[in-house]
Amino acid sequence: MSDLLSDHTTLRLGGPAARLLTHTDPAAWPDLAHTVIDEPTAPFVLGGGSNTLADDTGYPGTVIRMATCGITARPLDGSAVDVTAQAGEPLSALVAFAVSENLSGIEYLAGIPGTVGAAPVQNTGAYGQQISDILTRLTVYDWTRRQVATFHPAGCSFGYRTSIFKAHPGRWTILQIVLRLTRSMCAAPVTYQHLAHALGIPLGARPPLAEAAQGVLADRCQRGLALPGDGPDARQAGSVFLNPPITTAQADVVRAAGGAVRHDDHGVLRASAGWLLQMVGHHPGSRLAPGVSCSTLRTLTLTAHDGATAASFNTVLRSLARDVFNATGIWLHPEPIRLTAA
Ligand SMILES: Cc1cc2nc3c(=O)[nH]c(=O)nc-3n(C[C@H](O)[C@H](O)[C@H](O)COP(=O)(O)OP(=O)(O)OC[C@H]3O[C@@H](n4cnc5c(N)ncnc54)[C@H](O)[C@@H]3O)c2cc1C
């Protein structure tokens, strides 16, 4: 297994890790933790690398690739079912499992790359669903207390694309999660107009589970929200900026200029980061620096090409954020997490 971080991140950027360990057997966690716990640099845990920007110089400590597998279901009273998934399972495998078992709650997360264990970190979500909505508990390893612990959602400080795990990088490693799903042939109500349109149903209707997941996958492919295996958009980490929170006065200005404004799942008013990038002159396919462009389908997704480095990618992010701030007074914050020694 290569220790080059570029081989383990979807942007395919990043130098070597001093040591790269792959964690596959849940029962072997205590031994693995024991081997790295006293190292001077805290270990960095990597899932699918689809939300990570790794430094060109690599990482001076141990990187643990989370690759544990396993999904089990436990029916409760009524229609509720608790589904336990190991952190290294691909999120797409968990969604496929739920859909095939007629379990509703995560069907709109279809097509999001990455692992189950990373999903609570940024409270991964799409099309009105987010992982925190159906999480009941997480098993984590606490690197400070050197012990396994259980978290319940109330203790996770979940917000829009954030959590206690994102706020305290390196403190906890998520080992497994338990979701409470609902036995049903129908998906949750569709809350996105373009998805309702693509499915040919009214907003608020509940399509069959498999149709909802298929509709999301098709919509993602069409709008540049899927990760292609090859081609000009293959090297990417999805959206590079979070939709920024804005004041009502800023929202009026954005709306008057034709921009999109939406309340997030936590009731905070946000502008579309993609629209703000377009406001400052960018569009799908824009070339931003040698080796860095907007994806061919979507301004908010930046793609890496021959000649790209993590440093140049970062410079582009900083300069885009500055341009948007100078034009609108709104700050954009990067969404991908930096894998860096600093
Ligand atoms: C095409 C594309 C579309 C995307 N669409 C969406 C979307 O719709 N919504 C969305 O929210 N995101 C989206 N993303 C971003 C990304 O896929 C998600 O955030 C995903 O949950 C990241 O999973 P990962 O395993 O790849 O994380 P990684 O990039 O491996 O890690 C991300 C962060 O989580 C930490 N981490 C990983 N595993 C663990 C663990 N077990 N314990 C503790 N910390 C851990 C890492 O240290 C790092 O800080 C998209 C990305 C791409 C490329």
The ligand as a Gaussian input file, in Angstrom:
#p B3LYP/6-31G(d) Opt

LIG

0 1
 C      -18.350000      14.424000      -5.941000
 C      -18.514000      14.745000      -4.476000
 C      -19.771000      15.037000      -3.970000
 C      -19.936000      15.342000      -2.618000
 N      -21.187000      15.635000      -2.165000
 C      -21.366000      15.924000      -0.856000
 C      -22.666000      16.233000      -0.371000
 O      -23.652000      16.242000      -1.105000
 N      -22.804000      16.525000       0.952000
 C      -21.734000      16.490000       1.797000
 O      -21.927000      16.756000       2.997000
 N      -20.488000      16.213000       1.368000
 C      -20.279000      15.921000       0.063000
 N      -19.025000      15.639000      -0.393000
 C      -17.887000      15.677000       0.528000
 C      -17.505000      14.290000       1.118000
 O      -17.780000      13.260000       0.209000
 C      -18.251000      14.010000       2.408000
 O      -17.984000      15.014000       3.351000
 C      -17.869000      12.642000       3.000000
 O      -18.650000      12.396000       4.144000
 C      -16.389000      12.562000       3.366000
 O      -16.070000      11.209000       3.600000
 P      -14.582000      10.654000       3.469000
 O      -14.564000       9.291000       4.072000
 O      -14.101000      10.733000       2.078000
 O      -13.809000      11.698000       4.387000
 P      -12.249000      12.040000       4.404000
 O      -11.961000      13.034000       3.336000
 O      -11.426000      10.817000       4.419000
 O      -12.137000      12.758000       5.820000
 C      -12.799000      13.980000       6.048000
 C      -12.583000      14.407000       7.502000
 O      -13.173000      13.447000       8.375000
 C      -12.192000      12.896000       9.257000
 N      -12.490000      11.471000       9.412000
 C      -12.615000      10.543000       8.439000
 N      -12.950000       9.361000       8.980000
 C      -13.004000       9.549000      10.327000
 C      -13.283000       8.698000      11.446000
 N      -13.577000       7.412000      11.288000
 N      -13.238000       9.237000      12.685000
 C      -12.958000      10.556000      12.874000
 N      -12.669000      11.407000      11.863000
 C      -12.699000      10.905000      10.603000
 C      -10.860000      13.133000       8.585000
 O       -9.813000      13.170000       9.550000
 C      -11.107000      14.468000       7.918000
 O      -10.958000      15.504000       8.865000
 C      -18.824000      15.339000      -1.756000
 C      -17.538000      15.033000      -2.268000
 C      -17.396000      14.733000      -3.616000
 C      -16.021000      14.398000      -4.134000

